[in-house]
Amino acid sequence: MVDRIPILKMGKYLMLTIQVDMHDQLALDLQEDLTEQIVRHKAKGVLIDISSLEIVDSFIGRMLSHIANVSRILDAKVIVVGMQPAVAITLVELGLSLEGIATALNVEKGMRWLEKTVADDDLILEQERDEDRNASAEAGD
């Protein structure tokens, strides 16, 4: 039995691949490990590869949703990649839409999405800083 799911650092992103059946303790450990890694590395995004999962249940769906929500609270974008068609169908049948979680067909497309999304956010933040500086400069005149 696997004790932990490895989390890899790739630049400003974290990547994990779920290749085993999840159980309660493994999911809790993954959530704890991931949140620690996000904070430690100041990760801007998390890519979760589930291409090895052939079957899911409501537990996996809730776990993915919970991990994504915690990551977002820590200001990291989340994308789930590699979902098999049968997995997508099962999630829909279970009523688990993974609302608010981005998905992509594979790791390459997922990384491109993360890079674009984080770059867009960085651009917006820079524009807001410029506006604040301009407003401060005008107020000082």
N, C-alpha and C positions, 0 to 999 in steps of 0.2 A: 504494500500500500504506500502511496506517495504521501510524504509528510508535508511538503510545500510545493507550490507552483512557482517556478523561477520567473523572476521579473527582470527583463533586460533593459538597460539604458541605451538609447539610441539618440545621441545629441540631446535635445531638450524634450525628448519623448520617452515614454516607457512602453514596453511591449511585453505581453504575456500570452502564452498559448495554453489553452485548456485542452489537454489530451487525455484526461482521465475522468472517471465518474466522480462527480462532486458529492461530497457528503457534508453534513453540517459543520464539523470542525474544520475541514479543509476550506470551506467557503469563508468561515470566520477568520481563519489564518490568512487567507488571501486578501480579504478586505483590510485587515490590520497591516499586513506587509505592504500592500499597495499604498495605503494612506501614508505610511512612514516614508516610503520611497518618493512619493509625490512631494512631500514636504522637504525631505533631505536634498533632493536634486532640483527642487523648484521646477518640476516637470510642467510643461505647458500642455501636454496631451498624453493620452493613454490609448494604445491600440490593443484590443482584445481579440485574439485569433481563435475562433471556435471551429475551424475547418475540420478538425479531427472528431468533432462530436457528430455522431450519427443519430442519436436520439436525445431528446430533452424532455424534461417534465416541468411542472410549474415551479419546482424548487430552483432549477437552473435559471428559468426566466426571471423569477423574483430576485435571485442572487445577482444576475447581470444588471438588472434595473437598480438594485440597491448600490452596487459598486459604482455604477455610472453616476448616480445622484451624489454619493459621497465625494467622488472625484470632482464633479462640477462645483460642489461647495468649496473645494480646495483650489478652484480656478484652473482645473485641467480639463480640456476637451476630451471627449471619449468617443471612440468609434469601435464597433464590433464588425469583424471581417470574417469572410469564409463560411457564411451560413449556408448549409446544405438545404436544398429545396424541401426535403422532408422535415427538417428542423423548423423552417419558416412556417410550413403548413401546420405543424403541431402547435407552435406558439400561437398562431391565429385561432386554432381550434380550442385551445385552452383559454382564450380571451386575453392573452398577454401580448400586447402590441409593442412592447419595449418603447413606449412613448418617450420622445425626447432623446432617444439614443440613435446616433447616426450609424448607418451600416454601409458596407462596401463589399464588393465581390471578393476582393483579395487584398493581401498585405500591401502591394504596390499602390493600388487605388486608395486604400485607407491612409497610407502615409502621405500621398498627395493631398487628400482632403485635410488631414491635420495641418500640413504645411500651409495650405491656402487659408484655412480658417484662422490659424494662429497669426499669420501675416496680416490678414484683414483686421484682426483685433488689435495688433500692434500699431497698425496705421491709424485706426480710430483713436487709440490712446494718444498717439503723437499729435494728431490734429486737435484733440481736446487740450493737451498741454500747450500747444501753440496759441489756441484761443484764450486760455487762461493768462499766458504771458502777455498777449496783446491787450487784454482787458486790464491787466495790472499796469502795463506801460501807459495806457490811455488814462487811467485813473491818476497816475502820478504826474501827468502833464498839467 
